[in-house]
Amino acid sequence: MEKACLKANLAQVEEHIHRGEMHIIRQREIVEETQRLGVDHSTSAALLETFELLLCQHRAHREILLRAIAS
């Protein structure tokens, strides 16, 4: 893949990582709030777990792109 294309993909992944981190912060607040209120938080906790898994995937993708750009 051409370096310019890799760099464009990297920029997009960086944005996904940033947004993912923001979603996780907010979702943790939601989980904590529902726990504090004694409300069933299983769905919000499951969503948090999904967000965390997606963030890991985005970070792994970033590493692949960084290695490709460096080579």
PDB file of N, CA, C and O in Angstrom:
ATOM      1  N   MET A   1       0.854  -1.177   0.000  1.00  0.00           N
ATOM      2  CA  MET A   1       0.000   0.000   0.000  1.00  0.00           C
ATOM      3  C   MET A   1       0.896   1.235   0.000  1.00  0.00           C
ATOM      4  O   MET A   1       1.925   1.259   0.675  1.00  0.00           O
ATOM      5  N   GLU A   2       0.517   2.226  -0.732  1.00  0.00           N
ATOM      6  CA  GLU A   2       1.274   3.466  -0.837  1.00  0.00           C
ATOM      7  C   GLU A   2       1.309   4.192   0.514  1.00  0.00           C
ATOM      8  O   GLU A   2       0.329   4.191   1.258  1.00  0.00           O
ATOM      9  N   LYS A   3       2.453   4.807   0.812  1.00  0.00           N
ATOM     10  CA  LYS A   3       2.628   5.459   2.117  1.00  0.00           C
ATOM     11  C   LYS A   3       1.592   6.544   2.375  1.00  0.00           C
ATOM     12  O   LYS A   3       1.139   6.702   3.509  1.00  0.00           O
ATOM     13  N   ALA A   4       1.214   7.283   1.360  1.00  0.00           N
ATOM     14  CA  ALA A   4       0.205   8.336   1.543  1.00  0.00           C
ATOM     15  C   ALA A   4      -1.124   7.727   1.971  1.00  0.00           C
ATOM     16  O   ALA A   4      -1.823   8.270   2.826  1.00  0.00           O
ATOM     17  N   CYS A   5      -1.457   6.609   1.375  1.00  0.00           N
ATOM     18  CA  CYS A   5      -2.696   5.908   1.730  1.00  0.00           C
ATOM     19  C   CYS A   5      -2.601   5.356   3.147  1.00  0.00           C
ATOM     20  O   CYS A   5      -3.563   5.422   3.913  1.00  0.00           O
ATOM     21  N   LEU A   6      -1.430   4.807   3.492  1.00  0.00           N
ATOM     22  CA  LEU A   6      -1.224   4.299   4.852  1.00  0.00           C
ATOM     23  C   LEU A   6      -1.362   5.411   5.877  1.00  0.00           C
ATOM     24  O   LEU A   6      -1.955   5.222   6.940  1.00  0.00           O
ATOM     25  N   LYS A   7      -0.810   6.568   5.549  1.00  0.00           N
ATOM     26  CA  LYS A   7      -0.896   7.700   6.480  1.00  0.00           C
ATOM     27  C   LYS A   7      -2.327   8.195   6.621  1.00  0.00           C
ATOM     28  O   LYS A   7      -2.739   8.600   7.708  1.00  0.00           O
ATOM     29  N   ALA A   8      -3.083   8.167   5.541  1.00  0.00           N
ATOM     30  CA  ALA A   8      -4.495   8.553   5.610  1.00  0.00           C
ATOM     31  C   ALA A   8      -5.266   7.557   6.478  1.00  0.00           C
ATOM     32  O   ALA A   8      -6.103   7.947   7.293  1.00  0.00           O
ATOM     33  N   ASN A   9      -4.976   6.274   6.296  1.00  0.00           N
ATOM     34  CA  ASN A   9      -5.621   5.257   7.127  1.00  0.00           C
ATOM     35  C   ASN A   9      -5.230   5.420   8.590  1.00  0.00           C
ATOM     36  O   ASN A   9      -6.058   5.250   9.485  1.00  0.00           O
ATOM     37  N   LEU A  10      -3.963   5.752   8.828  1.00  0.00           N
ATOM     38  CA  LEU A  10      -3.497   5.970  10.188  1.00  0.00           C
ATOM     39  C   LEU A  10      -4.244   7.129  10.844  1.00  0.00           C
ATOM     40  O   LEU A  10      -4.634   7.041  12.008  1.00  0.00           O
ATOM     41  N   ALA A  11      -4.439   8.197  10.107  1.00  0.00           N
ATOM     42  CA  ALA A  11      -5.177   9.341  10.650  1.00  0.00           C
ATOM     43  C   ALA A  11      -6.599   8.936  11.027  1.00  0.00           C
ATOM     44  O   ALA A  11      -7.121   9.362  12.057  1.00  0.00           O
ATOM     45  N   GLN A  12      -7.209   8.125  10.200  1.00  0.00           N
ATOM     46  CA  GLN A  12      -8.568   7.663  10.482  1.00  0.00           C
ATOM     47  C   GLN A  12      -8.598   6.766  11.717  1.00  0.00           C
ATOM     48  O   GLN A  12      -9.498   6.878  12.549  1.00  0.00           O
ATOM     49  N   VAL A  13      -7.615   5.881  11.834  1.00  0.00           N
ATOM     50  CA  VAL A  13      -7.541   4.996  12.998  1.00  0.00           C
ATOM     51  C   VAL A  13      -7.297   5.805  14.274  1.00  0.00           C
ATOM     52  O   VAL A  13      -7.871   5.515  15.323  1.00  0.00           O
ATOM     53  N   GLU A  14      -6.448   6.812  14.172  1.00  0.00           N
ATOM     54  CA  GLU A  14      -6.199   7.675  15.336  1.00  0.00           C
ATOM     55  C   GLU A  14      -7.496   8.348  15.796  1.00  0.00           C
ATOM     56  O   GLU A  14      -7.747   8.468  16.995  1.00  0.00           O
ATOM     57  N   GLU A  15      -8.302   8.777  14.853  1.00  0.00           N
ATOM     58  CA  GLU A  15      -9.595   9.386  15.193  1.00  0.00           C
ATOM     59  C   GLU A  15     -10.513   8.349  15.844  1.00  0.00           C
ATOM     60  O   GLU A  15     -11.204   8.656  16.816  1.00  0.00           O
ATOM     61  N   HIS A  16     -10.523   7.140  15.320  1.00  0.00           N
ATOM     62  CA  HIS A  16     -11.338   6.071  15.912  1.00  0.00           C
ATOM     63  C   HIS A  16     -10.881   5.784  17.347  1.00  0.00           C
ATOM     64  O   HIS A  16     -11.703   5.562  18.235  1.00  0.00           O
ATOM     65  N   ILE A  17      -9.579   5.791  17.558  1.00  0.00           N
ATOM     66  CA  ILE A  17      -9.054   5.557  18.902  1.00  0.00           C
ATOM     67  C   ILE A  17      -9.492   6.667  19.843  1.00  0.00           C
ATOM     68  O   ILE A  17      -9.942   6.404  20.959  1.00  0.00           O
ATOM     69  N   HIS A  18      -9.360   7.891  19.397  1.00  0.00           N
ATOM     70  CA  HIS A  18      -9.772   9.016  20.242  1.00  0.00           C
ATOM     71  C   HIS A  18     -11.261   8.935  20.588  1.00  0.00           C
ATOM     72  O   HIS A  18     -11.643   9.075  21.749  1.00  0.00           O
ATOM     73  N   ARG A  19     -12.084   8.711  19.585  1.00  0.00           N
ATOM     74  CA  ARG A  19     -13.530   8.608  19.839  1.00  0.00           C
ATOM     75  C   ARG A  19     -13.852   7.423  20.734  1.00  0.00           C
ATOM     76  O   ARG A  19     -14.713   7.509  21.610  1.00  0.00           O
ATOM     77  N   GLY A  20     -13.154   6.313  20.507  1.00  0.00           N
ATOM     78  CA  GLY A  20     -13.365   5.128  21.337  1.00  0.00           C
ATOM     79  C   GLY A  20     -13.036   5.397  22.792  1.00  0.00           C
ATOM     80  O   GLY A  20     -13.762   4.971  23.691  1.00  0.00           O
ATOM     81  N   GLU A  21     -11.942   6.102  23.021  1.00  0.00           N
ATOM     82  CA  GLU A  21     -11.572   6.447  24.393  1.00  0.00           C
ATOM     83  C   GLU A  21     -12.642   7.318  25.051  1.00  0.00           C
ATOM     84  O   GLU A  21     -12.953   7.148  26.229  1.00  0.00           O
ATOM     85  N   MET A  22     -13.199   8.249  24.282  1.00  0.00           N
ATOM     86  CA  MET A  22     -14.260   9.113  24.813  1.00  0.00           C
ATOM     87  C   MET A  22     -15.526   8.300  25.120  1.00  0.00           C
ATOM     88  O   MET A  22     -16.180   8.520  26.140  1.00  0.00           O
ATOM     89  N   HIS A  23     -15.859   7.369  24.236  1.00  0.00           N
ATOM     90  CA  HIS A  23     -17.027   6.509  24.474  1.00  0.00           C
ATOM     91  C   HIS A  23     -16.832   5.669  25.737  1.00  0.00           C
ATOM     92  O   HIS A  23     -17.766   5.485  26.518  1.00  0.00           O
ATOM     93  N   ILE A  24     -15.628   5.167  25.928  1.00  0.00           N
ATOM     94  CA  ILE A  24     -15.348   4.336  27.101  1.00  0.00           C
ATOM     95  C   ILE A  24     -15.457   5.153  28.378  1.00  0.00           C
ATOM     96  O   ILE A  24     -16.025   4.685  29.365  1.00  0.00           O
ATOM     97  N   ILE A  25     -14.928   6.351  28.373  1.00  0.00           N
ATOM     98  CA  ILE A  25     -15.043   7.213  29.557  1.00  0.00           C
ATOM     99  C   ILE A  25     -16.505   7.429  29.903  1.00  0.00           C
ATOM    100  O   ILE A  25     -16.903   7.289  31.060  1.00  0.00           O
ATOM    101  N   ARG A  26     -17.305   7.769  28.904  1.00  0.00           N
ATOM    102  CA  ARG A  26     -18.733   8.024  29.155  1.00  0.00           C
ATOM    103  C   ARG A  26     -19.449   6.749  29.587  1.00  0.00           C
ATOM    104  O   ARG A  26     -20.281   6.780  30.494  1.00  0.00           O
ATOM    105  N   GLN A  27     -19.131   5.632  28.944  1.00  0.00           N
ATOM    106  CA  GLN A  27     -19.819   4.394  29.289  1.00  0.00           C
ATOM    107  C   GLN A  27     -19.469   3.946  30.702  1.00  0.00           C
ATOM    108  O   GLN A  27     -20.321   3.401  31.403  1.00  0.00           O
ATOM    109  N   ARG A  28     -18.241   4.163  31.125  1.00  0.00           N
ATOM    110  CA  ARG A  28     -17.872   3.846  32.508  1.00  0.00           C
ATOM    111  C   ARG A  28     -18.696   4.687  33.484  1.00  0.00           C
ATOM    112  O   ARG A  28     -19.122   4.193  34.528  1.00  0.00           O
ATOM    113  N   GLU A  29     -18.916   5.940  33.146  1.00  0.00           N
ATOM    114  CA  GLU A  29     -19.752   6.796  33.988  1.00  0.00           C
ATOM    115  C   GLU A  29     -21.173   6.238  34.081  1.00  0.00           C
ATOM    116  O   GLU A  29     -21.785   6.236  35.149  1.00  0.00           O
ATOM    117  N   ILE A  30     -21.679   5.770  32.953  1.00  0.00           N
ATOM    118  CA  ILE A  30     -23.030   5.206  32.930  1.00  0.00           C
ATOM    119  C   ILE A  30     -23.104   3.950  33.788  1.00  0.00           C
ATOM    120  O   ILE A  30     -24.049   3.778  34.559  1.00  0.00           O
ATOM    121  N   VAL A  31     -22.119   3.076  33.659  1.00  0.00           N
ATOM    122  CA  VAL A  31     -22.096   1.846  34.456  1.00  0.00           C
ATOM    123  C   VAL A  31     -22.032   2.201  35.944  1.00  0.00           C
ATOM    124  O   VAL A  31     -22.776   1.643  36.750  1.00  0.00           O
ATOM    125  N   GLU A  32     -21.152   3.119  36.300  1.00  0.00           N
ATOM    126  CA  GLU A  32     -21.029   3.515  37.707  1.00  0.00           C
ATOM    127  C   GLU A  32     -22.328   4.117  38.233  1.00  0.00           C
ATOM    128  O   GLU A  32     -22.738   3.839  39.360  1.00  0.00           O
ATOM    129  N   GLU A  33     -22.964   4.932  37.420  1.00  0.00           N
ATOM    130  CA  GLU A  33     -24.216   5.574  37.843  1.00  0.00           C
ATOM    131  C   GLU A  33     -25.324   4.533  38.041  1.00  0.00           C
ATOM    132  O   GLU A  33     -26.059   4.584  39.028  1.00  0.00           O
ATOM    133  N   THR A  34     -25.439   3.596  37.107  1.00  0.00           N
ATOM    134  CA  THR A  34     -26.489   2.587  37.249  1.00  0.00           C
ATOM    135  C   THR A  34     -26.221   1.688  38.453  1.00  0.00           C
ATOM    136  O   THR A  34     -27.151   1.271  39.144  1.00  0.00           O
ATOM    137  N   GLN A  35     -24.947   1.393  38.700  1.00  0.00           N
ATOM    138  CA  GLN A  35     -24.606   0.602  39.892  1.00  0.00           C
ATOM    139  C   GLN A  35     -24.984   1.366  41.156  1.00  0.00           C
ATOM    140  O   GLN A  35     -25.569   0.808  42.085  1.00  0.00           O
ATOM    141  N   ARG A  36     -24.641   2.643  41.174  1.00  0.00           N
ATOM    142  CA  ARG A  36     -24.919   3.465  42.342  1.00  0.00           C
ATOM    143  C   ARG A  36     -26.425   3.551  42.618  1.00  0.00           C
ATOM    144  O   ARG A  36     -26.854   3.574  43.772  1.00  0.00           O
ATOM    145  N   LEU A  37     -27.201   3.597  41.564  1.00  0.00           N
ATOM    146  CA  LEU A  37     -28.652   3.688  41.704  1.00  0.00           C
ATOM    147  C   LEU A  37     -29.313   2.342  41.966  1.00  0.00           C
ATOM    148  O   LEU A  37     -30.510   2.271  42.245  1.00  0.00           O
ATOM    149  N   GLY A  38     -28.525   1.276  41.875  1.00  0.00           N
ATOM    150  CA  GLY A  38     -29.082  -0.045  42.096  1.00  0.00           C
ATOM    151  C   GLY A  38     -29.880  -0.568  40.924  1.00  0.00           C
ATOM    152  O   GLY A  38     -30.698  -1.476  41.074  1.00  0.00           O
ATOM    153  N   VAL A  39     -29.642   0.004  39.759  1.00  0.00           N
ATOM    154  CA  VAL A  39     -30.343  -0.393  38.539  1.00  0.00           C
ATOM    155  C   VAL A  39     -29.528  -1.492  37.849  1.00  0.00           C
ATOM    156  O   VAL A  39     -28.302  -1.526  37.954  1.00  0.00           O
ATOM    157  N   ASP A  40     -30.219  -2.380  37.149  1.00  0.00           N
ATOM    158  CA  ASP A  40     -29.524  -3.430  36.402  1.00  0.00           C
ATOM    159  C   ASP A  40     -28.578  -2.770  35.400  1.00  0.00           C
ATOM    160  O   ASP A  40     -29.004  -2.011  34.530  1.00  0.00           O
ATOM    161  N   HIS A  41     -27.316  -3.067  35.536  1.00  0.00           N
ATOM    162  CA  HIS A  41     -26.307  -2.449  34.677  1.00  0.00           C
ATOM    163  C   HIS A  41     -25.659  -3.455  33.718  1.00  0.00           C
ATOM    164  O   HIS A  41     -24.616  -3.170  33.129  1.00  0.00           O
ATOM    165  N   SER A  42     -26.267  -4.611  33.566  1.00  0.00           N
ATOM    166  CA  SER A  42     -25.654  -5.655  32.736  1.00  0.00           C
ATOM    167  C   SER A  42     -25.523  -5.218  31.276  1.00  0.00           C
ATOM    168  O   SER A  42     -24.503  -5.495  30.644  1.00  0.00           O
ATOM    169  N   THR A  43     -26.516  -4.554  30.740  1.00  0.00           N
ATOM    170  CA  THR A  43     -26.456  -4.123  29.342  1.00  0.00           C
ATOM    171  C   THR A  43     -25.403  -3.038  29.155  1.00  0.00           C
ATOM    172  O   THR A  43     -24.629  -3.080  28.199  1.00  0.00           O
ATOM    173  N   SER A  44     -25.371  -2.070  30.062  1.00  0.00           N
ATOM    174  CA  SER A  44     -24.375  -1.004  29.933  1.00  0.00           C
ATOM    175  C   SER A  44     -22.963  -1.547  30.164  1.00  0.00           C
ATOM    176  O   SER A  44     -22.014  -1.066  29.545  1.00  0.00           O
ATOM    177  N   ALA A  45     -22.812  -2.526  31.032  1.00  0.00           N
ATOM    178  CA  ALA A  45     -21.506  -3.144  31.263  1.00  0.00           C
ATOM    179  C   ALA A  45     -21.065  -3.955  30.033  1.00  0.00           C
ATOM    180  O   ALA A  45     -19.886  -3.961  29.679  1.00  0.00           O
ATOM    181  N   ALA A  46     -22.003  -4.625  29.401  1.00  0.00           N
ATOM    182  CA  ALA A  46     -21.681  -5.383  28.194  1.00  0.00           C
ATOM    183  C   ALA A  46     -21.261  -4.448  27.065  1.00  0.00           C
ATOM    184  O   ALA A  46     -20.337  -4.752  26.311  1.00  0.00           O
ATOM    185  N   LEU A  47     -21.941  -3.315  26.953  1.00  0.00           N
ATOM    186  CA  LEU A  47     -21.574  -2.330  25.938  1.00  0.00           C
ATOM    187  C   LEU A  47     -20.179  -1.772  26.218  1.00  0.00           C
ATOM    188  O   LEU A  47     -19.391  -1.579  25.292  1.00  0.00           O
ATOM    189  N   LEU A  48     -19.875  -1.516  27.476  1.00  0.00           N
ATOM    190  CA  LEU A  48     -18.544  -1.053  27.852  1.00  0.00           C
ATOM    191  C   LEU A  48     -17.490  -2.074  27.420  1.00  0.00           C
ATOM    192  O   LEU A  48     -16.451  -1.705  26.871  1.00  0.00           O
ATOM    193  N   GLU A  49     -17.754  -3.325  27.663  1.00  0.00           N
ATOM    194  CA  GLU A  49     -16.810  -4.379  27.272  1.00  0.00           C
ATOM    195  C   GLU A  49     -16.608  -4.385  25.760  1.00  0.00           C
ATOM    196  O   GLU A  49     -15.485  -4.551  25.284  1.00  0.00           O
ATOM    197  N   THR A  50     -17.683  -4.206  25.009  1.00  0.00           N
ATOM    198  CA  THR A  50     -17.589  -4.150  23.550  1.00  0.00           C
ATOM    199  C   THR A  50     -16.737  -2.966  23.112  1.00  0.00           C
ATOM    200  O   THR A  50     -15.875  -3.102  22.244  1.00  0.00           O
ATOM    201  N   PHE A  51     -16.980  -1.799  23.717  1.00  0.00           N
ATOM    202  CA  PHE A  51     -16.176  -0.613  23.394  1.00  0.00           C
ATOM    203  C   PHE A  51     -14.695  -0.868  23.675  1.00  0.00           C
ATOM    204  O   PHE A  51     -13.834  -0.473  22.889  1.00  0.00           O
ATOM    205  N   GLU A  52     -14.401  -1.523  24.787  1.00  0.00           N
ATOM    206  CA  GLU A  52     -13.009  -1.801  25.150  1.00  0.00           C
ATOM    207  C   GLU A  52     -12.356  -2.763  24.159  1.00  0.00           C
ATOM    208  O   GLU A  52     -11.189  -2.592  23.805  1.00  0.00           O
ATOM    209  N   LEU A  53     -13.096  -3.763  23.715  1.00  0.00           N
ATOM    210  CA  LEU A  53     -12.568  -4.699  22.716  1.00  0.00           C
ATOM    211  C   LEU A  53     -12.305  -3.997  21.388  1.00  0.00           C
ATOM    212  O   LEU A  53     -11.282  -4.231  20.745  1.00  0.00           O
ATOM    213  N   LEU A  54     -13.227  -3.144  20.987  1.00  0.00           N
ATOM    214  CA  LEU A  54     -13.042  -2.393  19.746  1.00  0.00           C
ATOM    215  C   LEU A  54     -11.827  -1.480  19.831  1.00  0.00           C
ATOM    216  O   LEU A  54     -11.079  -1.347  18.863  1.00  0.00           O
ATOM    217  N   LEU A  55     -11.630  -0.854  20.978  1.00  0.00           N
ATOM    218  CA  LEU A  55     -10.475   0.015  21.152  1.00  0.00           C
ATOM    219  C   LEU A  55      -9.179  -0.784  21.014  1.00  0.00           C
ATOM    220  O   LEU A  55      -8.221  -0.313  20.400  1.00  0.00           O
ATOM    221  N   CYS A  56      -9.148  -1.964  21.570  1.00  0.00           N
ATOM    222  CA  CYS A  56      -7.968  -2.836  21.425  1.00  0.00           C
ATOM    223  C   CYS A  56      -7.718  -3.161  19.955  1.00  0.00           C
ATOM    224  O   CYS A  56      -6.572  -3.176  19.507  1.00  0.00           O
ATOM    225  N   GLN A  57      -8.774  -3.417  19.216  1.00  0.00           N
ATOM    226  CA  GLN A  57      -8.624  -3.717  17.797  1.00  0.00           C
ATOM    227  C   GLN A  57      -8.104  -2.508  17.032  1.00  0.00           C
ATOM    228  O   GLN A  57      -7.243  -2.646  16.163  1.00  0.00           O
ATOM    229  N   HIS A  58      -8.615  -1.337  17.345  1.00  0.00           N
ATOM    230  CA  HIS A  58      -8.135  -0.115  16.687  1.00  0.00           C
ATOM    231  C   HIS A  58      -6.655   0.120  16.997  1.00  0.00           C
ATOM    232  O   HIS A  58      -5.886   0.504  16.116  1.00  0.00           O
ATOM    233  N   ARG A  59      -6.264  -0.107  18.238  1.00  0.00           N
ATOM    234  CA  ARG A  59      -4.856   0.072  18.608  1.00  0.00           C
ATOM    235  C   ARG A  59      -3.959  -0.928  17.884  1.00  0.00           C
ATOM    236  O   ARG A  59      -2.854  -0.587  17.464  1.00  0.00           O
ATOM    237  N   ALA A  60      -4.432  -2.152  17.742  1.00  0.00           N
ATOM    238  CA  ALA A  60      -3.665  -3.162  17.010  1.00  0.00           C
ATOM    239  C   ALA A  60      -3.538  -2.763  15.538  1.00  0.00           C
ATOM    240  O   ALA A  60      -2.478  -2.924  14.934  1.00  0.00           O
ATOM    241  N   HIS A  61      -4.609  -2.250  14.976  1.00  0.00           N
ATOM    242  CA  HIS A  61      -4.584  -1.796  13.583  1.00  0.00           C
ATOM    243  C   HIS A  61      -3.587  -0.644  13.428  1.00  0.00           C
ATOM    244  O   HIS A  61      -2.843  -0.586  12.450  1.00  0.00           O
ATOM    245  N   ARG A  62      -3.581   0.264  14.396  1.00  0.00           N
ATOM    246  CA  ARG A  62      -2.631   1.375  14.362  1.00  0.00           C
ATOM    247  C   ARG A  62      -1.196   0.851  14.332  1.00  0.00           C
ATOM    248  O   ARG A  62      -0.368   1.356  13.573  1.00  0.00           O
ATOM    249  N   GLU A  63      -0.899  -0.150  15.145  1.00  0.00           N
ATOM    250  CA  GLU A  63       0.453  -0.707  15.181  1.00  0.00           C
ATOM    251  C   GLU A  63       0.834  -1.311  13.832  1.00  0.00           C
ATOM    252  O   GLU A  63       1.968  -1.160  13.379  1.00  0.00           O
ATOM    253  N   ILE A  64      -0.097  -1.980  13.205  1.00  0.00           N
ATOM    254  CA  ILE A  64       0.165  -2.549  11.874  1.00  0.00           C
ATOM    255  C   ILE A  64       0.483  -1.442  10.885  1.00  0.00           C
ATOM    256  O   ILE A  64       1.434  -1.549  10.110  1.00  0.00           O
ATOM    257  N   LEU A  65      -0.300  -0.393  10.910  1.00  0.00           N
ATOM    258  CA  LEU A  65      -0.068   0.727  10.003  1.00  0.00           C
ATOM    259  C   LEU A  65       1.270   1.411  10.265  1.00  0.00           C
ATOM    260  O   LEU A  65       1.993   1.758   9.331  1.00  0.00           O
ATOM    261  N   LEU A  66       1.590   1.602  11.538  1.00  0.00           N
ATOM    262  CA  LEU A  66       2.861   2.246  11.879  1.00  0.00           C
ATOM    263  C   LEU A  66       4.050   1.424  11.379  1.00  0.00           C
ATOM    264  O   LEU A  66       5.028   1.978  10.877  1.00  0.00           O
ATOM    265  N   ARG A  67       3.961   0.113  11.519  1.00  0.00           N
ATOM    266  CA  ARG A  67       5.035  -0.754  11.022  1.00  0.00           C
ATOM    267  C   ARG A  67       5.140  -0.681   9.500  1.00  0.00           C
ATOM    268  O   ARG A  67       6.239  -0.660   8.947  1.00  0.00           O
ATOM    269  N   ALA A  68       3.995  -0.643   8.835  1.00  0.00           N
ATOM    270  CA  ALA A  68       3.995  -0.567   7.368  1.00  0.00           C
ATOM    271  C   ALA A  68       4.568   0.767   6.887  1.00  0.00           C
ATOM    272  O   ALA A  68       5.292   0.815   5.892  1.00  0.00           O
ATOM    273  N   ILE A  69       4.245   1.833   7.588  1.00  0.00           N
ATOM    274  CA  ILE A  69       4.774   3.151   7.228  1.00  0.00           C
ATOM    275  C   ILE A  69       6.283   3.204   7.440  1.00  0.00           C
ATOM    276  O   ILE A  69       7.013   3.799   6.647  1.00  0.00           O
ATOM    277  N   ALA A  70       6.740   2.575   8.517  1.00  0.00           N
ATOM    278  CA  ALA A  70       8.166   2.593   8.846  1.00  0.00           C
ATOM    279  C   ALA A  70       9.009   1.762   7.895  1.00  0.00           C
ATOM    280  O   ALA A  70      10.208   2.003   7.751  1.00  0.00           O
ATOM    281  N   SER A  71       8.394   0.793   7.250  1.00  0.00           N
ATOM    282  CA  SER A  71       9.183  -0.100   6.374  1.00  0.00           C
ATOM    283  C   SER A  71       9.333   0.451   4.963  1.00  0.00           C
ATOM    284  O   SER A  71       9.966  -0.182   4.118  1.00  0.00           O
TER     285      SER A  71
END
